[in-house]
Amino acid sequence: MVDLLDPSNVITRMFEAEKYDEMYEYCKKLLEKTPDDMLGLQNVSLSLLYLKKYEEAIIYCDKVLQIKDSDTYALKNKIFALENLKQYEDVLRLCQKILSTDSQDIWALNSMGLSLNELNRHDEALKCYNTSLLIDPSDITALMNKAISLSHLGEYLDAIDYYDQAQTIDSELKELPVAKSRLFEKLGMTDDAFLAAQGVLNKDMKKIKDAAKENKCSVFHQFCDDEFQTSKK
């Protein structure tokens, strides 16, 4: 039987109900009784993150790290706070600390890459995303951010390919067709830009363009006709 008054259960209910102010006050009361209570320390920092009180959240993360300097949960909470404070060099240091104990922590690799992007160190960011993709080739975050890094470096076709890979995995991400379309526009590939904006995958673009050529019509008209025929079926 679940103990509804158990602190971990109380905190979980508050978190799931998005009652972050109440969660903060509850955790503070736990810490008044036991200042080094790890449950209280971890979750007071979590509540502060959701309340967007990042500097205060870091204070409680540091209290956890004084007790256990390799606590991954506290390190990741602190990284999230530092990212929001745009303190990217500090983020890199903490990501390296996580990776020193677990070199395959994809979350840390991607966070490190994002901070390197913010610091305009895109070549270094690519190394992080490449490592993530060696561990998990379908990691959406790494695929999308590798595309962003490549785009910053002017490697638009490669960037498009990685956006397309991400879109193949998750077609619901609305920003992917837009990002692909913009890069095709930069390359002067207007037909591809149009098709990308409609959510067409790279592998399907050639068929539409070939059909338009055969039917002696524009890619726009061919796409509309294909959509009409599909809807009729």
N, C-alpha and C positions, 0 to 999 in steps of 0.2 A: 504493500500500500504506500502511495506517495505521501510524504510528509509535506503538506502545503506550507508549513511554517519554517521549513528548512531554508536558511538564507539563500542557498544557490537556487532553489525553486522560486523563492520570492523575487529574486533579481531577474531570473529568466522571464517570469510573467511580466514584470515591469518593462523589460527590454522589448519583448514581443509586442507589448501594447504601446510602445514608443513613448513611455512615460519617463523620459530621461531625467527630468527635474526630480521626480520622486525617487528614482533609482540613485541619483546623486546623494540625496538626503539620507536615504536608507544606508548607503555604503559609508557615509560620514559617521553615522551612529555606530556602525560596526567598528570603525576605526577609533572612535572615542573609547570604546571598551578595550579594544586590542589594537594598538597602533601599527603593529606589523602583520595584521591579518591579511594574508595574500588575496583572499577572495574579495575583501573590501578594497584593497589597493588596486587590484586589476580592474575591478568594475567601476570604481569611482573615476579612473582614467578613461574607461570606455564611455561612460556617461558624459564626461566633459568633451570628448571628441565629437559626440553627436550634438552637444550643445554649442559646438564651435568655439570652445574655450581652450585653444590649443596650448598656450603657454602654461596654463594651470594643469592641463593633462600631462605635460612633460614632467612637472614636479612629482606627480604620483608615479609615473613610469620610472623615474630615477630612484624613488623610494623602493620600488620592487627590485630594481637592478642593484641597489646597495645590498639587498638580501641575497639575490641570485643574479650575478652579473651577466649570465648567458641566457636569461629567461627570454625565450623567443617571442612569447605573447607581448611582453612589455616592450621589447625591441621593436616589434612591428607597430604597436600603438604609437610609440615615440616617432618612428619613421613617418607614419601617417600625419602626425601633428607637425613635424618638421617640413614635410612636403607642402602643407597648407601655409606654413610660414615662409616658404620659399628659401629655406636654409638647406640647399641641395648638397653642399660639401659635407655637412653633418650627416645627411641621409646616406651618402656614399660610404662614410666611415662605419655607420651602423649596419649597412647591408654587407659590407666586407666582414664584419664581426659575425653575422649570421652565417655567411658562406664559409667562414673558417671552421665552423663546426658541422655544417651540412652544405657541401658544395653543389648539391642538386636541389636546393630550395628555389623553385621557380619564382615564387612570389618575390623573394629578395633579388633575384637576377633581373626580373622585370622592373622592379622599383629602382634598382641601380641604373638600368638603361634609361628609364624616364628622367631621372635626375641628370644623367649625362646629356640627354637631349636638351633639357632646359639650360644646360651650361654650354650648349653648342658644341659638344664633343661627340658628334654623331658617329664617327668611326669607332670610338670606344663603345658607344651604345650598341652598335651592331654586334659586337662580340658577345655582349650580354644576351641579346635576343637569339643569336646563333646557338649559344649554349643551352638556352631554354628549349629551343626547337630540337636540339639533339636529344633532350630528355623527353619532351612531349611534342612531336611534330604537329599536333593539332591544337596547340595552345593559342587561343584567339588573341590574347593580349600581346604575345610575342610577335605573332604574324602581323597584327595591325601596326605595332610600334616599329617593327623592322621596316614596314612600308613607309612609315613617316620618316625614319632615319634616311632611307634611300632617296626619298623625295627631297629632303633637305640637301642631299649630296648631288642632286640633279640627275639621279639614275631613275628616270621616270618609268621606263618599261619594266624594270625589275620591281619597282614599287607597286606598279599595277598588278603584277603577277602575285605579289604577296597579299594585296587587298583581295584579289580574286580567290586565292586559297582560303582566306578567312571567310569570304562570302559563301564559298562552297560548303563550309562547315556550319555557318550560321547565317542563313539568308534573311533573317529577321532584323539584322543590324542595319538600320536605315542610313547610317553615315557611310557605309561601304560603297554603294553605287555612286553617291555624290563625290566621294574622294577619287574613285576611279575616273569618273567623268571629267573632273577638273584636270587630272593629269593627262588624259587623252587630248583635252583642249590645248594644253600647253605644248603638246607634240603636234598640234595642227591636224589631229585625226578626228574630224568633226562627226563623221558617221559613227565611229566607235564611241565617241563621247556621248552621242545621243543614246545609243544602245546601252551603254553602261549606266546612264541615268535612269533607264527603264528597268534596271536590275538584271540585264542579260549577262550571263557568264561569258568569259572570254571564249570558251570552247564552242559556244553557240553563235557567236557573232559572225564567223565566216560563212556559216550556212545561210544566214539572213542576207548578208552582203552578196553572196553568190546568186541567191534567188532573185535579188533585186536587179542584178546585172542581166540575168537570163530573161527576166520579165520586162526589162527596159523601163524600170521605174526607180524612184528614189528609195533609199533605205527606210526613210520615214514611212512611205506608203506601203512598202513590203512588210514592215513590222506591224503596221495597223491592220493590214490584210490578214496576216498570220494570227493576230489576236482575235480578229473577227471570226475567222474559221475555227479557231479553238473554242470560242464562246458558243458557236453554233452547235458544236459537237457536245 
